[in-house]
Amino acid sequence: MEKKIRVLVVDDSAVMRQLLTEILNSDPQIEVVGTASDPYVARDKIKSLNPDVLTLDVEMPRMDGLAFLRNLMRLRPMPVVMCSSLTQQGADIALDALALGAIDFVAKPKVDVVRGLKDSAQEIIAKVKVAAQSRVQPLIDRPLPRVGQEDAYALQSKRAALVQTSTSDRIIAIGASTGGTEAIKEILVNLPTDVPGIVIAQHIPKAFSGAFAARMNACSDLIVCEAQDGQTVLAGHAYIAPGDQHLVVVPVGARYQCRLSDDALVNRHRPSVDVLFRSVAQSAGRHAVGVILTGMGRDGAEGLKEMREAGASTIAQDENTSVVWGMPGAAWQIGAAQALHALPHIAAQIVNLLSAGFSAEQRNPQSA
């Protein structure tokens, strides 16, 4: 018999503990081995029960969820799925949790929690299963980024003399899912400000995508924003698809523009990486670079293949540095990616491709 995924549910709400236990135990591959009402109880139960995955509430008595997560990822790294409310504060906390090493998060509905969670049952089960298969690295302790108004003004002033406002026939397209928020950050902070415009599809809830874009803007020298319908794609800028909307790129004269749509989900996602990549393949062809990063499922693999067939240079994140090697692995298996690269090398490889004029010859394709 296949070994079940052992889960410890940590939440100060008895209702939430019961709901999550019922949802997870409904899947034959998962077993909730225990629950805890606060981090101190959780610490003892982790030692005694040795769970495979933890679900962790962010708002807890005696010690908040982020403080507990920081300690856990330093001392006993394990897969964690956070539970965070669908609010601005909840978005910031969820992104903090991902920066500390959490694999994913479950968004708690603001109203009618019971019905909302039951409607999300299959998503919760899927995220726990993915977490159980993910790669968890010990936390290298460092302060979490803070996006204050003064910081935003200072960064904007600093960039005024740096950022190009020109358009280009070149474009960079990036797609990611589980583990992608930190992977995207790794790339953006290491790209120069004169790169062509970047369009990004990251699987993320609608309430969180704006906070994610603001965080990327604060930590990068690029101008990063949540994409708006009709925006011109400018050099030195990155445009992140809003949660619950597809982002596509269309040519308008000698420029590219962002277009948003509420069309049906593709590969169970909106935004979909396939939708973005296919539009870039059609609009930019050989003038594009496509990058597919860590994530569960196959979204983006076929779109990246279309980009390659249209003449674009294509990269997939390697297995060792991916939290989940689903999306990049699928792209690699079907020949969509010309090269695999470790995450710390992808920004440099993008720059190399731009400098070489998108030469099809890949240098050191299995770099690590």
C-alpha positions in Angstrom: 0.0 0.0 0.0 1.3 3.5 -0.9 2.4 5.5 2.0 0.0 8.3 2.9 1.1 11.9 3.2 1.1 12.7 6.9 -0.2 16.2 7.6 -0.2 18.3 10.8 -2.9 21.1 10.8 -1.9 24.2 12.8 -4.7 26.8 13.4 -6.0 28.6 16.4 -9.6 28.2 15.1 -11.3 24.9 16.1 -13.6 25.3 13.1 -10.6 25.7 10.7 -8.9 22.7 12.2 -12.0 20.6 11.7 -12.6 21.8 8.2 -9.1 21.3 7.0 -9.0 17.9 8.6 -12.2 16.8 6.9 -11.0 18.1 3.5 -7.6 16.5 3.7 -8.8 13.2 5.1 -11.3 12.9 2.2 -8.4 12.1 -0.1 -7.2 8.5 0.2 -3.5 9.6 -0.2 -3.6 12.0 2.8 -3.8 11.4 6.5 -4.1 14.2 9.1 -2.0 12.8 11.9 -2.7 15.6 14.3 -3.8 19.2 14.9 -2.4 22.1 17.0 -3.9 25.3 18.3 -0.7 27.3 18.5 3.0 27.1 17.5 4.2 25.7 20.9 1.8 22.8 20.7 2.8 22.4 17.0 6.5 22.3 17.9 5.9 19.3 20.3 3.7 17.5 17.8 6.2 17.9 15.0 8.7 16.1 17.2 6.3 13.3 18.2 4.4 12.8 14.9 7.0 13.6 12.3 4.6 14.9 9.7 5.4 15.2 6.0 3.6 18.5 5.5 2.4 21.3 7.8 -0.6 23.6 7.2 0.0 26.8 9.2 -2.3 29.7 10.0 -0.6 33.1 9.9 -2.5 34.7 12.8 -1.8 32.6 15.9 -1.7 33.2 19.7 1.5 33.3 21.7 3.7 33.3 18.5 2.6 34.5 15.1 2.8 32.2 12.2 5.6 34.0 10.4 7.8 33.9 13.5 7.1 30.2 13.9 7.8 29.6 10.2 11.1 31.4 10.4 12.3 29.2 13.3 11.0 26.1 11.7 12.8 26.7 8.3 16.0 27.4 10.1 16.0 24.5 12.5 13.8 21.8 10.9 13.0 22.6 7.3 9.8 20.9 6.0 7.1 21.6 3.5 4.6 24.2 4.7 1.3 25.4 3.2 0.2 28.7 4.8 -3.4 29.8 5.4 -3.8 33.5 4.7 -6.8 35.8 4.4 -7.8 37.4 1.2 -6.9 40.9 2.3 -4.0 43.4 1.7 -2.4 42.4 5.0 -3.0 38.7 4.2 -1.3 39.2 0.8 1.8 40.8 2.4 2.0 38.0 5.0 1.6 35.3 2.4 4.4 36.7 0.3 6.5 37.0 3.5 5.8 33.3 4.1 6.9 32.3 0.6 10.1 34.4 1.1 10.8 32.4 4.3 10.4 29.1 2.5 6.7 28.1 2.6 5.8 26.1 -0.5 2.4 27.6 -1.1 -0.6 29.2 0.6 -4.3 28.6 0.9 -6.4 31.8 0.7 -9.0 32.0 3.4 -12.3 33.6 2.2 -13.3 36.8 4.0 -16.9 35.7 4.4 -18.6 32.3 4.7 -15.4 30.5 5.5 -17.0 27.0 5.7 -18.5 27.2 2.2 -15.4 28.9 0.7 -13.0 26.3 2.0 -15.2 23.5 0.8 -15.4 25.0 -2.6 -11.6 25.1 -2.6 -11.2 21.5 -1.3 -9.5 20.1 -4.4 -7.1 23.0 -4.6 -6.1 22.5 -1.0 -5.6 18.8 -1.5 -3.5 19.4 -4.6 -1.3 22.0 -2.8 -0.6 19.6 0.1 0.3 16.8 -2.4 2.6 19.1 -4.3 4.2 20.3 -1.0 4.9 16.7 -0.1 7.0 16.3 -3.2 8.7 19.7 -3.1 12.3 20.6 -2.4 12.7 22.5 0.8 16.0 24.4 1.6 17.1 25.6 5.0 16.4 29.3 5.6 19.4 31.6 5.3 18.1 34.1 7.8 17.8 37.7 6.4 15.3 40.5 7.0 12.1 40.3 5.0 11.6 43.1 2.4 9.4 46.0 3.5 7.5 48.1 1.0 7.0 51.5 2.6 5.9 54.7 1.0 9.2 56.4 1.6 11.1 53.5 0.1 8.9 53.6 -2.9 9.5 57.3 -3.5 13.3 56.9 -3.0 13.5 53.9 -5.4 11.4 55.8 -8.0 13.7 58.8 -7.8 16.8 56.6 -8.1 15.5 55.0 -11.2 14.5 58.2 -13.0 17.9 58.5 -14.5 18.3 54.8 -15.2 15.2 53.4 -16.7 14.7 53.5 -20.4 11.4 54.6 -21.7 12.0 53.3 -25.3 10.3 50.4 -26.9 12.1 47.5 -28.5 11.3 44.7 -31.0 12.6 42.3 -28.3 10.7 41.0 -25.4 11.1 38.6 -22.5 8.3 36.3 -21.3 8.4 34.5 -17.9 6.0 32.0 -16.5 5.9 30.3 -13.1 3.6 28.8 -10.5 4.5 27.1 -7.1 7.8 28.6 -5.9 7.6 31.2 -8.6 7.4 34.4 -6.5 10.9 33.9 -5.2 12.2 32.6 -8.5 10.9 35.6 -10.3 12.5 37.9 -7.7 15.9 36.1 -8.2 15.7 36.9 -11.9 14.4 40.5 -11.7 16.9 41.7 -9.1 19.8 40.5 -11.3 18.7 42.0 -14.6 20.1 45.4 -15.8 17.7 48.3 -16.3 18.3 48.4 -20.1 16.7 45.0 -20.8 13.8 44.8 -23.1 10.3 44.8 -21.6 9.3 41.7 -19.5 5.9 40.1 -19.3 5.1 37.7 -16.5 2.4 35.2 -15.8 2.6 33.9 -12.2 -0.3 31.7 -10.8 -1.5 33.9 -7.9 -4.9 35.0 -6.5 -6.4 38.2 -7.6 -6.1 39.8 -4.2 -2.4 39.1 -4.1 -1.0 40.0 -7.5 -0.9 43.8 -6.8 1.1 43.2 -3.6 3.4 40.9 -5.4 4.1 43.5 -8.2 4.7 46.2 -5.5 7.2 43.9 -3.7 9.1 43.2 -7.0 9.2 46.9 -7.8 10.7 47.7 -4.4 13.5 45.1 -4.6 14.5 45.5 -8.2 16.0 48.3 -10.2 13.4 47.7 -12.9 10.0 49.3 -12.9 7.6 46.5 -12.0 3.9 46.9 -12.1 0.7 44.9 -12.3 -0.2 44.9 -16.1 -3.0 47.1 -17.3 -5.0 46.7 -20.5 -3.4 48.7 -23.3 -0.1 49.4 -21.6 2.9 49.8 -23.9 5.7 47.4 -23.1 8.8 49.5 -22.4 12.4 48.6 -21.9 13.4 48.4 -18.2 9.9 47.5 -17.2 8.2 44.3 -16.1 4.5 43.7 -16.3 2.9 41.0 -14.0 -0.5 39.5 -15.0 -3.2 40.4 -12.6 -4.7 37.4 -10.7 -7.8 36.1 -12.5 -7.0 37.7 -15.8 -5.1 36.4 -18.8 -2.2 38.6 -20.1 -1.4 38.6 -23.8 1.0 40.7 -25.9 -0.1 42.2 -29.2 1.9 44.2 -31.8 0.6 47.8 -32.3 2.7 49.4 -35.0 6.4 49.0 -34.0 5.4 48.5 -30.3 4.0 45.7 -28.1 1.0 46.3 -25.9 -0.4 44.4 -22.9 -3.9 43.1 -23.3 -6.0 41.6 -20.5 -8.9 39.3 -20.8 -11.4 37.4 -18.7 -11.6 34.4 -21.1 -12.0 30.9 -19.7 -9.4 29.2 -17.6 -6.6 27.4 -19.5 -5.0 24.5 -17.8 -7.2 25.4 -14.8 -5.5 28.8 -14.6 -6.1 32.4 -15.2 -3.6 33.9 -15.8 -2.3 31.0 -17.9 1.4 30.8 -18.9 0.4 29.1 -22.1 -1.9 32.0 -23.1 0.9 34.5 -22.5 3.6 32.4 -24.3 1.4 31.7 -27.3 0.7 35.4 -27.7 4.4 36.2 -27.6 5.2 33.5 -30.1 2.7 35.0 -32.5 3.6 38.7 -31.8 7.4 38.6 -31.4 8.6 35.3 -32.8 12.4 35.1 -33.0 12.6 38.5 -31.1 11.6 36.9 -27.8 13.2 35.0 -25.0 10.9 32.6 -23.1 11.6 31.4 -19.5 9.6 28.8 -17.7 10.2 28.5 -14.0 9.2 26.2 -11.0 5.6 25.2 -10.8 3.1 22.3 -10.5 1.4 21.0 -13.6 2.1 21.6 -17.3 0.9 25.1 -17.9 3.3 26.9 -20.2 5.0 23.9 -21.7 3.1 23.9 -25.0 3.2 27.7 -25.2 7.0 27.6 -24.8 7.2 25.0 -27.5 5.3 27.4 -29.8 7.8 30.2 -28.9 10.7 27.9 -29.8 9.1 26.9 -33.1 8.6 30.6 -33.9 12.3 31.2 -33.5 12.5 32.4 -29.9 15.2 31.4 -27.5 13.8 29.3 -24.6 15.0 28.4 -21.2 13.7 26.1 -18.4 14.7 26.1 -14.8 16.6 22.9 -13.8 15.2 20.3 -11.5 17.7 20.9 -8.6 16.7 24.5 -8.1 13.0 24.2 -8.7 10.7 23.9 -5.8 8.5 21.8 -8.0 9.8 20.6 -11.4 6.4 20.2 -13.0 6.1 23.0 -15.5 9.8 23.3 -16.5 10.1 19.5 -16.5 7.1 19.2 -18.9 8.6 21.8 -21.2 11.9 20.0 -21.2 10.3 16.6 -21.9 8.5 17.9 -25.1 11.5 19.8 -26.4 10.1 23.2 -25.7 13.2 24.5 -23.9 16.6 24.8 -25.6 18.4 24.7 -22.3 18.1 23.9 -18.6 19.7 26.4 -16.2 20.0 26.7 -12.4 17.9 29.6 -11.1 21.0 31.7 -10.1 22.3 31.6 -13.7 19.1 32.4 -15.6 19.3 36.2 -15.4 22.9 36.1 -16.8 21.8 33.7 -19.5 19.0 36.1 -20.6 21.6 38.9 -20.8 23.9 36.6 -22.8 21.1 35.8 -25.3 20.3 39.4 -25.7 23.9 40.3 -26.2 24.3 37.5 -28.8 21.3 38.7 -30.7 19.3 35.6 -29.6 21.8 33.2 -31.2 20.3 29.7 -31.3 23.6 28.3 -30.1 23.3 27.8 -26.3 26.4 28.0 -24.2 26.8 25.4 -21.5 23.1 24.2 -21.8 23.2 22.0 -18.7 24.8 24.7 -16.5 24.2 24.4 -12.8 
